[in-house]
Amino acid sequence: MTGTGTGGADPAVLGDRLRERHRRCLPALSRLRLVAKSGLGTGVDVRAATAEVMAELRAAEVILLDTLSGSVRRDALAHFLACRVNRLTIVAEHAAVTASAGDLAALRRLLYQFHALAEAMWKVQLGLRTPDLGPPGVRTFLPTPPRN
């Protein structure tokens, strides 16, 4: 293991693939916000929308981890993302059960929590990039600098 490898991924292609995954989950996140506001949603609706979001987050995770194959940073990132996914899974399941039970106040809280956690996860995944640093061919994952 080199500790700096990125599996040879082009940073622009990586960013495009991650943004496409994010774009694909936006309709499901919007549906969840509508359910939270209106209260018109069943456990099946909530479960389907949260599953859609989770599938896109997992696909983005696979893209990132594949990009880091051979890097010592891969395991740390994999653990961090797995903890985030686990937390999202728990909130998603609670939201589906709460929707089935008809507890609107608890459902709203859980759906807003799910939305916030999912968006935070996307910020982490979209915020990682592979700029060229140091000698040619050596790349590392760093946070994206803030936009002015």
N, C-alpha and C positions, 0 to 999 in steps of 0.2 A: 504494500500500500504506500502510495506516495504522500497521501495527506493533502494533496492539492488538486487531485484529478477531478474532472467534471464529466468524464465519459465522452469528451470531445463534442459536447453540445454547443451549438451556436446560440449565444445569449438572446439574439433577436427571435429565433425560432422558439426557444424555450418560453420567452415572454408571450409570444403569440399563442402558443398552445395553452398556457395558463389562463390568459385572458379569454380565450374561447370557452374553456371550462367554466369560468366565472360567468360569462354571458349566458351560458346554458342553464345555470341554476337561478338566474334572476326572476324568471316567471314564477317558479315555485316559492321563492322568498316573498314575492309580491302577493301570491295567493295566501300565504300564511299571515301576512300583515292584514289582508282583507278579512280573514277569519277572525283575527284578534280584534279588529275594529267592529265588525258586524256581529260576531258571535254565531254566525251562520256557517257551521261546519261540523262535520261528524268526525269521529275518531278515524274513520277510513280516509277522509279527506286530509286530515292532519298527517296521518301516517304516510300517505302517498306523497305529499309535498315534502315532508322532512326526508323521506327516503330518496327523493330526487336530488335534493340538496346534498345529502350525504354521499350519494354516488358520484356526483361531480367533484366534491372535495376529495374523495378517495382517489379518483382518477388523476386529479392534480397532484396529490401526494405521490402517486406512483411515478408520474413524470419527473417530479423533483428528485425522488430517491434514485431513479434510474440515471438521472443526470450526475448524481454524486457517487455512482458505483466506483469503488476503489478508493474512496476518500475516507479519512478517519472521521470526518464530520458527518458522514452518512448516518451512523448509529445514533449520534446525539440528536440529529434532526428527526430521525425516525421515531425516537422515543418521545420527543417533544410533540410531534404531530399526532402520535398515537394517543397521548394523554388528552389532547384537545378533541380528537375524534370520540374518545370514550365519553368525555363530558357532554359533547353534543348528542351522542346516542342516548344517554340517560335522560337529558332534557326532552329529546324528541319522544321517547317512550312515555314519559310522564305527561307530556302534552296530549298525546293520543288517548291515553287513559282518561285524562281529565276532560277532554272533548266528549268522549263517550259517556262520561258521568254527568255532563251538563253543567259543570262548575265554571261559569263564564269568567269570573274574576281570576281564578287560578289559571284558567286557560290563557287569558290575556298576558298574565305575568310570565308564564312559561314560553309562550310564543315570542314575546318581546325578548326574553332571555335567549332563546334559540337564535333569533335573528341577530342579536348582538354578538353571540359567540361565533356564528357562521361568518359574519362580516369580519370579525377579528381574525378568524382563520384565513380568510381570503387575503386580508392585508398582509399577514405573515407570508403566505405563499406567493403572492404577487410582489411582495417587497424584496424577495430574494432574487439576486441576479448574479451573473458571472462576468464581472468586468475584467479586462486584461490588466493584470498587475505584475510587476516584477519582470523576470526573464520571460522571453517568448514561450508560450505554451503553458505557463503557470497561471492558474486561475483559482480564485477562492470565492466563496459565497459571502457577500457583504450586504448589509441593509441598503436599500435604495436611498440615495440622498434626498432630503426634502425638496419639494418643488417650490420655486419662488413665484 
